[in-house]
Amino acid sequence: MQASLAVIGGSGAYHLLTRNLLGEEVDCASVETPFGASAPLHEFRAGDSTFLFLSRHGETDYSLTAPFVNYRANIYALKACGVRRIVAWSGPGIINRAYRPGEFVLPHDVIDETRNRESTFFKERGIGFIRQSDPFCPEVRDALHESMHHAGLPHHEQGVYVCTQGPRLESPAEIKKFRIVGADLVGMTLCPEAFLARELEMCYAPVCYLTNYAEGVVQRDFKKGELFEGMQSGEEKTQVDAAIQQFPLILAGAFSQLAGEDAQCHCPHAMQRYRDKGMIGGDWKSWLGPV
Protein backbone atom coordinates (compact mmCIF):
# COMPACT_ATOMS: atom_id res chain seq x y z
CA MET A 1 0.00 0.00 0.00
CA GLN A 2 1.68 3.20 -1.22
CA ALA A 3 0.40 6.75 -1.74
CA SER A 4 1.84 10.24 -1.42
CA LEU A 5 -1.41 11.81 -0.15
CA ALA A 6 -3.40 10.96 2.95
CA VAL A 7 -6.45 12.07 4.89
CA ILE A 8 -6.87 11.76 8.63
CA GLY A 9 -10.59 11.88 9.25
CA GLY A 10 -12.09 13.31 12.41
CA SER A 11 -15.51 12.91 13.97
CA GLY A 12 -17.99 11.79 11.35
CA ALA A 13 -15.34 10.09 9.22
CA TYR A 14 -16.91 6.68 9.64
CA HIS A 15 -20.11 7.97 8.05
CA LEU A 16 -18.22 8.71 4.84
CA LEU A 17 -16.61 5.28 4.95
CA THR A 18 -19.87 3.42 5.39
CA ARG A 19 -21.57 5.43 2.65
CA ASN A 20 -18.75 4.88 0.13
CA LEU A 21 -18.46 8.61 -0.52
CA LEU A 22 -14.67 8.81 -0.79
CA GLY A 23 -14.13 6.97 -4.07
CA GLU A 24 -13.30 3.40 -5.02
CA GLU A 25 -11.64 1.51 -2.17
CA VAL A 26 -8.89 -0.76 -3.46
CA ASP A 27 -7.17 -1.91 -0.26
CA CYS A 28 -7.39 -1.75 3.53
CA ALA A 29 -4.88 -2.77 6.17
CA SER A 30 -3.60 -1.82 9.60
CA VAL A 31 0.16 -1.31 9.81
CA GLU A 32 2.28 -2.72 12.61
CA THR A 33 4.68 -0.09 13.91
CA PRO A 34 7.17 0.17 16.80
CA PHE A 35 4.37 2.00 18.63
CA GLY A 36 1.68 -0.60 18.09
CA ALA A 37 -0.84 -1.11 15.33
CA SER A 38 -2.11 1.88 13.40
CA ALA A 39 -5.74 2.53 12.70
CA PRO A 40 -6.86 0.80 9.47
CA LEU A 41 -5.55 2.53 6.37
CA HIS A 42 -7.97 2.58 3.45
CA GLU A 43 -6.58 3.11 -0.03
CA PHE A 44 -8.94 4.98 -2.34
CA ARG A 45 -8.96 5.99 -5.95
CA ALA A 46 -11.00 9.03 -6.86
CA GLY A 47 -10.55 10.30 -10.40
CA ASP A 48 -6.83 10.65 -11.03
CA SER A 49 -5.96 10.67 -7.32
CA THR A 50 -4.90 7.79 -5.10
CA PHE A 51 -4.84 8.49 -1.38
CA LEU A 52 -4.93 6.81 2.00
CA PHE A 53 -7.68 7.46 4.51
CA LEU A 54 -7.47 6.91 8.25
CA SER A 55 -10.40 7.39 10.61
CA ARG A 56 -8.91 8.80 13.80
CA HIS A 57 -11.79 7.94 16.13
CA GLY A 58 -12.86 4.53 14.84
CA GLU A 59 -14.89 3.12 11.98
CA THR A 60 -18.17 1.96 13.47
CA ASP A 61 -18.90 4.97 15.68
CA TYR A 62 -17.00 7.51 17.73
CA SER A 63 -15.25 4.66 19.53
CA LEU A 64 -11.91 6.26 20.53
CA THR A 65 -11.63 9.69 22.14
CA ALA A 66 -8.78 12.05 21.35
CA PRO A 67 -6.51 11.41 24.39
CA PHE A 68 -6.32 7.71 23.51
CA VAL A 69 -5.61 7.90 19.78
CA ASN A 70 -2.25 6.28 18.97
CA TYR A 71 -0.95 9.29 17.10
CA ARG A 72 2.61 7.99 16.77
CA ALA A 73 1.50 4.70 15.24
CA ASN A 74 -0.81 6.46 12.79
CA ILE A 75 1.78 8.99 11.60
CA TYR A 76 4.52 6.36 11.43
CA ALA A 77 2.25 4.11 9.34
CA LEU A 78 1.48 6.90 6.87
CA LYS A 79 5.16 7.72 6.50
CA ALA A 80 5.96 4.03 5.95
CA CYS A 81 3.38 3.98 3.14
CA GLY A 82 5.14 6.82 1.32
CA VAL A 83 2.81 9.65 2.36
CA ARG A 84 4.28 13.12 1.91
CA ARG A 85 1.21 15.31 2.46
CA ILE A 86 -1.62 14.96 4.96
CA VAL A 87 -4.98 16.70 5.12
CA ALA A 88 -6.56 16.36 8.55
CA TRP A 89 -10.08 17.25 9.47
CA SER A 90 -11.40 18.21 12.85
CA GLY A 91 -14.75 19.34 14.25
CA PRO A 92 -13.87 21.94 16.92
CA GLY A 93 -16.05 24.20 18.98
CA ILE A 94 -16.30 27.94 18.48
CA ILE A 95 -14.69 30.54 20.74
CA ASN A 96 -14.73 33.48 18.30
CA ARG A 97 -18.31 34.69 17.84
CA ALA A 98 -17.47 35.74 14.27
CA TYR A 99 -17.77 32.05 13.35
CA ARG A 100 -20.94 29.96 13.09
CA PRO A 101 -21.69 26.21 13.38
CA GLY A 102 -21.41 24.45 10.03
CA GLU A 103 -18.81 26.87 8.67
CA PHE A 104 -15.32 25.87 7.53
CA VAL A 105 -12.05 27.22 8.89
CA LEU A 106 -8.45 26.70 7.77
CA PRO A 107 -6.47 27.16 10.99
CA HIS A 108 -3.09 28.84 10.63
CA ASP A 109 -1.82 28.47 14.20
CA VAL A 110 -2.26 26.28 17.25
CA ILE A 111 -2.02 26.42 21.04
CA ASP A 112 -1.19 23.07 22.66
CA GLU A 113 -2.96 22.55 26.01
CA THR A 114 -2.71 18.74 25.99
CA ARG A 115 -1.07 16.74 28.77
CA ASN A 116 0.46 13.28 29.04
CA ARG A 117 0.30 12.50 25.32
CA GLU A 118 3.31 10.96 23.61
CA SER A 119 4.27 14.03 21.62
CA THR A 120 7.56 13.14 19.91
CA PHE A 121 9.29 10.32 18.07
CA PHE A 122 12.61 11.44 19.54
CA LYS A 123 12.40 10.41 23.20
CA GLU A 124 15.77 10.47 24.97
CA ARG A 125 17.48 11.88 21.90
CA GLY A 126 19.16 15.22 21.30
CA ILE A 127 17.16 16.07 18.20
CA GLY A 128 13.76 17.56 17.46
CA PHE A 129 14.18 21.31 17.97
CA ILE A 130 11.92 22.19 15.06
CA ARG A 131 10.74 25.70 14.30
CA GLN A 132 6.95 26.23 14.37
CA SER A 133 6.54 29.55 12.57
CA ASP A 134 4.02 27.72 10.36
CA PRO A 135 2.76 24.74 12.37
CA PHE A 136 0.48 23.84 9.44
CA CYS A 137 1.88 23.48 5.93
CA PRO A 138 1.16 26.66 3.92
CA GLU A 139 1.07 24.78 0.60
CA VAL A 140 -1.55 22.31 1.76
CA ARG A 141 -3.54 25.19 3.31
CA ASP A 142 -3.40 27.03 -0.02
CA ALA A 143 -4.63 23.94 -1.87
CA LEU A 144 -7.54 23.57 0.55
CA HIS A 145 -8.40 27.25 0.17
CA GLU A 146 -8.39 27.02 -3.62
CA SER A 147 -10.49 23.86 -3.53
CA MET A 148 -13.18 25.47 -1.38
CA HIS A 149 -13.04 28.69 -3.38
CA HIS A 150 -13.62 26.88 -6.68
CA ALA A 151 -16.40 24.79 -5.10
CA GLY A 152 -18.13 27.95 -3.87
CA LEU A 153 -17.81 26.94 -0.21
CA PRO A 154 -17.44 29.99 2.06
CA HIS A 155 -14.75 29.58 4.68
CA HIS A 156 -12.50 31.42 7.08
CA GLU A 157 -8.92 31.50 5.83
CA GLN A 158 -7.34 31.79 9.27
CA GLY A 159 -7.97 30.75 12.84
CA VAL A 160 -6.11 29.82 16.00
CA TYR A 161 -6.97 26.32 17.23
CA VAL A 162 -6.42 25.50 20.90
CA CYS A 163 -6.04 21.77 21.48
CA THR A 164 -7.23 20.56 24.89
CA GLN A 165 -6.68 17.22 26.59
CA GLY A 166 -10.23 15.85 26.74
CA PRO A 167 -12.28 13.80 26.70
CA ARG A 168 -14.25 16.18 28.91
CA LEU A 169 -15.36 19.47 27.41
CA GLU A 170 -13.95 22.74 28.67
CA SER A 171 -15.29 24.93 31.48
CA PRO A 172 -16.52 28.49 30.84
CA ALA A 173 -13.47 29.86 32.67
CA GLU A 174 -11.12 27.83 30.47
CA ILE A 175 -12.82 29.09 27.33
CA LYS A 176 -12.53 32.65 28.63
CA LYS A 177 -8.80 32.09 29.19
CA PHE A 178 -8.37 30.71 25.68
CA ARG A 179 -10.24 33.69 24.22
CA ILE A 180 -7.95 36.10 26.07
CA VAL A 181 -4.82 34.45 24.65
CA GLY A 182 -6.21 34.61 21.11
CA ALA A 183 -7.82 31.24 20.37
CA ASP A 184 -10.71 31.12 17.89
CA LEU A 185 -11.49 27.38 17.97
CA VAL A 186 -11.23 24.64 20.58
CA GLY A 187 -10.76 20.95 19.83
CA MET A 188 -8.86 17.91 21.02
CA THR A 189 -7.16 16.28 18.04
CA LEU A 190 -4.53 18.30 16.17
CA CYS A 191 -1.82 17.91 18.83
CA PRO A 192 0.53 16.09 18.77
CA GLU A 193 -0.56 14.89 15.33
CA ALA A 194 0.72 17.97 13.50
CA PHE A 195 4.02 18.02 15.37
CA LEU A 196 4.66 14.31 14.76
CA ALA A 197 4.07 14.77 11.03
CA ARG A 198 6.60 17.62 10.94
CA GLU A 199 9.17 15.48 12.79
CA LEU A 200 8.96 12.97 9.94
CA GLU A 201 9.08 15.81 7.38
CA MET A 202 5.55 15.41 6.08
CA CYS A 203 3.32 18.31 5.11
CA TYR A 204 0.21 18.53 7.31
CA ALA A 205 -2.70 20.95 7.40
CA PRO A 206 -6.19 20.75 8.88
CA VAL A 207 -9.57 21.81 7.60
CA CYS A 208 -12.17 22.33 10.32
CA TYR A 209 -15.92 22.26 10.27
CA LEU A 210 -17.41 24.02 13.28
CA THR A 211 -19.72 21.92 15.42
CA ASN A 212 -20.99 24.10 18.28
CA TYR A 213 -20.30 27.14 20.43
CA ALA A 214 -17.92 26.41 23.27
CA GLU A 215 -19.10 26.62 26.87
CA GLY A 216 -20.01 30.16 27.88
CA VAL A 217 -19.84 31.63 24.36
CA VAL A 218 -23.58 31.18 23.85
CA GLN A 219 -25.82 30.20 26.76
CA ARG A 220 -27.62 26.91 26.18
CA ASP A 221 -29.85 24.90 28.51
CA PHE A 222 -28.69 21.44 29.53
CA LYS A 223 -30.62 18.75 27.65
CA LYS A 224 -30.01 15.29 28.98
CA GLY A 225 -29.30 12.53 26.49
CA GLU A 226 -28.59 14.83 23.53
CA LEU A 227 -25.30 15.36 21.71
CA PHE A 228 -23.15 17.70 23.81
CA GLU A 229 -26.09 17.80 26.24
CA GLY A 230 -27.77 20.65 24.40
CA MET A 231 -24.77 22.66 23.21
CA GLN A 232 -25.86 22.10 19.59
CA SER A 233 -29.33 23.03 18.35
CA GLY A 234 -31.25 20.96 15.84
CA GLU A 235 -30.66 23.54 13.10
CA GLU A 236 -26.94 23.61 13.86
CA LYS A 237 -26.74 19.82 13.69
CA THR A 238 -28.30 19.93 10.23
CA GLN A 239 -25.74 22.53 9.14
CA VAL A 240 -22.87 20.47 10.54
CA ASP A 241 -24.07 17.28 8.85
CA ALA A 242 -24.27 19.15 5.56
CA ALA A 243 -20.70 20.40 6.01
CA ILE A 244 -19.37 16.87 6.53
CA GLN A 245 -20.91 15.81 3.20
CA GLN A 246 -18.71 18.40 1.45
CA PHE A 247 -15.44 16.78 2.47
CA PRO A 248 -15.12 14.47 -0.56
CA LEU A 249 -15.47 17.52 -2.83
CA ILE A 250 -12.95 19.54 -0.80
CA LEU A 251 -10.44 16.69 -0.77
CA ALA A 252 -10.77 16.00 -4.49
CA GLY A 253 -10.08 19.64 -5.33
CA ALA A 254 -7.09 19.89 -3.00
CA PHE A 255 -5.56 16.62 -4.15
CA SER A 256 -5.90 17.56 -7.81
CA GLN A 257 -3.58 20.50 -7.07
CA LEU A 258 -1.13 18.60 -4.87
CA ALA A 259 -0.81 15.32 -6.77
CA GLY A 260 2.49 15.03 -8.62
CA GLU A 261 3.76 18.41 -7.41
CA ASP A 262 7.01 18.59 -5.46
CA ALA A 263 6.70 20.47 -2.19
CA GLN A 264 8.30 23.92 -2.18
CA CYS A 265 7.60 24.49 1.52
CA HIS A 266 9.98 23.90 4.43
CA CYS A 267 8.21 20.82 5.80
CA PRO A 268 10.36 18.22 3.97
CA HIS A 269 13.52 19.87 5.39
CA ALA A 270 12.58 20.10 9.06
CA MET A 271 15.42 17.75 10.10
CA GLN A 272 18.02 18.95 7.59
CA ARG A 273 20.43 20.48 10.09
CA TYR A 274 20.63 17.17 11.94
CA ARG A 275 21.50 15.43 8.68
CA ASP A 276 24.12 18.08 7.93
CA LYS A 277 25.69 17.50 11.37
CA GLY A 278 25.72 13.73 10.87
CA MET A 279 23.37 13.18 13.82
CA ILE A 280 20.84 11.33 11.65
CA GLY A 281 21.10 9.45 8.39
CA GLY A 282 18.90 9.05 5.37
CA ASP A 283 16.75 6.29 6.85
CA TRP A 284 14.04 8.06 8.87
CA LYS A 285 13.27 4.89 10.81
CA SER A 286 16.69 5.13 12.43
CA TRP A 287 15.85 8.55 13.90
CA LEU A 288 13.46 7.18 16.49
CA GLY A 289 14.14 7.10 20.19
CA PRO A 290 12.99 4.44 22.65
CA VAL A 291 9.42 3.29 22.26
C-alpha positions in Angstrom: 0.0 0.0 0.0 1.7 3.2 -1.2 0.4 6.8 -1.7 1.8 10.2 -1.4 -1.4 11.8 -0.1 -3.4 11.0 3.0 -6.4 12.1 4.9 -6.9 11.8 8.6 -10.6 11.9 9.3 -12.1 13.3 12.4 -15.5 12.9 14.0 -18.0 11.8 11.4 -15.3 10.1 9.2 -16.9 6.7 9.6 -20.1 8.0 8.0 -18.2 8.7 4.8 -16.6 5.3 5.0 -19.9 3.4 5.4 -21.6 5.4 2.7 -18.7 4.9 0.1 -18.5 8.6 -0.5 -14.7 8.8 -0.8 -14.1 7.0 -4.1 -13.3 3.4 -5.0 -11.6 1.5 -2.2 -8.9 -0.8 -3.5 -7.2 -1.9 -0.3 -7.4 -1.8 3.5 -4.9 -2.8 6.2 -3.6 -1.8 9.6 0.2 -1.3 9.8 2.3 -2.7 12.6 4.7 -0.1 13.9 7.2 0.2 16.8 4.4 2.0 18.6 1.7 -0.6 18.1 -0.8 -1.1 15.3 -2.1 1.9 13.4 -5.7 2.5 12.7 -6.9 0.8 9.5 -5.5 2.5 6.4 -8.0 2.6 3.4 -6.6 3.1 0.0 -8.9 5.0 -2.3 -9.0 6.0 -6.0 -11.0 9.0 -6.9 -10.5 10.3 -10.4 -6.8 10.6 -11.0 -6.0 10.7 -7.3 -4.9 7.8 -5.1 -4.8 8.5 -1.4 -4.9 6.8 2.0 -7.7 7.5 4.5 -7.5 6.9 8.2 -10.4 7.4 10.6 -8.9 8.8 13.8 -11.8 7.9 16.1 -12.9 4.5 14.8 -14.9 3.1 12.0 -18.2 2.0 13.5 -18.9 5.0 15.7 -17.0 7.5 17.7 -15.2 4.7 19.5 -11.9 6.3 20.5 -11.6 9.7 22.1 -8.8 12.0 21.4 -6.5 11.4 24.4 -6.3 7.7 23.5 -5.6 7.9 19.8 -2.3 6.3 19.0 -0.9 9.3 17.1 2.6 8.0 16.8 1.5 4.7 15.2 -0.8 6.5 12.8 1.8 9.0 11.6 4.5 6.4 11.4 2.3 4.1 9.3 1.5 6.9 6.9 5.2 7.7 6.5 6.0 4.0 6.0 3.4 4.0 3.1 5.1 6.8 1.3 2.8 9.6 2.4 4.3 13.1 1.9 1.2 15.3 2.5 -1.6 15.0 5.0 -5.0 16.7 5.1 -6.6 16.4 8.6 -10.1 17.3 9.5 -11.4 18.2 12.9 -14.7 19.3 14.3 -13.9 21.9 16.9 -16.1 24.2 19.0 -16.3 27.9 18.5 -14.7 30.5 20.7 -14.7 33.5 18.3 -18.3 34.7 17.8 -17.5 35.7 14.3 -17.8 32.0 13.4 -20.9 30.0 13.1 -21.7 26.2 13.4 -21.4 24.4 10.0 -18.8 26.9 8.7 -15.3 25.9 7.5 -12.0 27.2 8.9 -8.5 26.7 7.8 -6.5 27.2 11.0 -3.1 28.8 10.6 -1.8 28.5 14.2 -2.3 26.3 17.2 -2.0 26.4 21.0 -1.2 23.1 22.7 -3.0 22.5 26.0 -2.7 18.7 26.0 -1.1 16.7 28.8 0.5 13.3 29.0 0.3 12.5 25.3 3.3 11.0 23.6 4.3 14.0 21.6 7.6 13.1 19.9 9.3 10.3 18.1 12.6 11.4 19.5 12.4 10.4 23.2 15.8 10.5 25.0 17.5 11.9 21.9 19.2 15.2 21.3 17.2 16.1 18.2 13.8 17.6 17.5 14.2 21.3 18.0 11.9 22.2 15.1 10.7 25.7 14.3 7.0 26.2 14.4 6.5 29.5 12.6 4.0 27.7 10.4 2.8 24.7 12.4 0.5 23.8 9.4 1.9 23.5 5.9 1.2 26.7 3.9 1.1 24.8 0.6 -1.6 22.3 1.8 -3.5 25.2 3.3 -3.4 27.0 0.0 -4.6 23.9 -1.9 -7.5 23.6 0.6 -8.4 27.2 0.2 -8.4 27.0 -3.6 -10.5 23.9 -3.5 -13.2 25.5 -1.4 -13.0 28.7 -3.4 -13.6 26.9 -6.7 -16.4 24.8 -5.1 -18.1 27.9 -3.9 -17.8 26.9 -0.2 -17.4 30.0 2.1 -14.8 29.6 4.7 -12.5 31.4 7.1 -8.9 31.5 5.8 -7.3 31.8 9.3 -8.0 30.8 12.8 -6.1 29.8 16.0 -7.0 26.3 17.2 -6.4 25.5 20.9 -6.0 21.8 21.5 -7.2 20.6 24.9 -6.7 17.2 26.6 -10.2 15.9 26.7 -12.3 13.8 26.7 -14.3 16.2 28.9 -15.4 19.5 27.4 -13.9 22.7 28.7 -15.3 24.9 31.5 -16.5 28.5 30.8 -13.5 29.9 32.7 -11.1 27.8 30.5 -12.8 29.1 27.3 -12.5 32.7 28.6 -8.8 32.1 29.2 -8.4 30.7 25.7 -10.2 33.7 24.2 -7.9 36.1 26.1 -4.8 34.5 24.6 -6.2 34.6 21.1 -7.8 31.2 20.4 -10.7 31.1 17.9 -11.5 27.4 18.0 -11.2 24.6 20.6 -10.8 21.0 19.8 -8.9 17.9 21.0 -7.2 16.3 18.0 -4.5 18.3 16.2 -1.8 17.9 18.8 0.5 16.1 18.8 -0.6 14.9 15.3 0.7 18.0 13.5 4.0 18.0 15.4 4.7 14.3 14.8 4.1 14.8 11.0 6.6 17.6 10.9 9.2 15.5 12.8 9.0 13.0 9.9 9.1 15.8 7.4 5.5 15.4 6.1 3.3 18.3 5.1 0.2 18.5 7.3 -2.7 21.0 7.4 -6.2 20.7 8.9 -9.6 21.8 7.6 -12.2 22.3 10.3 -15.9 22.3 10.3 -17.4 24.0 13.3 -19.7 21.9 15.4 -21.0 24.1 18.3 -20.3 27.1 20.4 -17.9 26.4 23.3 -19.1 26.6 26.9 -20.0 30.2 27.9 -19.8 31.6 24.4 -23.6 31.2 23.9 -25.8 30.2 26.8 -27.6 26.9 26.2 -29.8 24.9 28.5 -28.7 21.4 29.5 -30.6 18.7 27.6 -30.0 15.3 29.0 -29.3 12.5 26.5 -28.6 14.8 23.5 -25.3 15.4 21.7 -23.1 17.7 23.8 -26.1 17.8 26.2 -27.8 20.6 24.4 -24.8 22.7 23.2 -25.9 22.1 19.6 -29.3 23.0 18.4 -31.2 21.0 15.8 -30.7 23.5 13.1 -26.9 23.6 13.9 -26.7 19.8 13.7 -28.3 19.9 10.2 -25.7 22.5 9.1 -22.9 20.5 10.5 -24.1 17.3 8.9 -24.3 19.2 5.6 -20.7 20.4 6.0 -19.4 16.9 6.5 -20.9 15.8 3.2 -18.7 18.4 1.4 -15.4 16.8 2.5 -15.1 14.5 -0.6 -15.5 17.5 -2.8 -12.9 19.5 -0.8 -10.4 16.7 -0.8 -10.8 16.0 -4.5 -10.1 19.6 -5.3 -7.1 19.9 -3.0 -5.6 16.6 -4.1 -5.9 17.6 -7.8 -3.6 20.5 -7.1 -1.1 18.6 -4.9 -0.8 15.3 -6.8 2.5 15.0 -8.6 3.8 18.4 -7.4 7.0 18.6 -5.5 6.7 20.5 -2.2 8.3 23.9 -2.2 7.6 24.5 1.5 10.0 23.9 4.4 8.2 20.8 5.8 10.4 18.2 4.0 13.5 19.9 5.4 12.6 20.1 9.1 15.4 17.7 10.1 18.0 18.9 7.6 20.4 20.5 10.1 20.6 17.2 11.9 21.5 15.4 8.7 24.1 18.1 7.9 25.7 17.5 11.4 25.7 13.7 10.9 23.4 13.2 13.8 20.8 11.3 11.7 21.1 9.5 8.4 18.9 9.1 5.4 16.7 6.3 6.8 14.0 8.1 8.9 13.3 4.9 10.8 16.7 5.1 12.4 15.8 8.6 13.9 13.5 7.2 16.5 14.1 7.1 20.2 13.0 4.4 22.6 9.4 3.3 22.3 
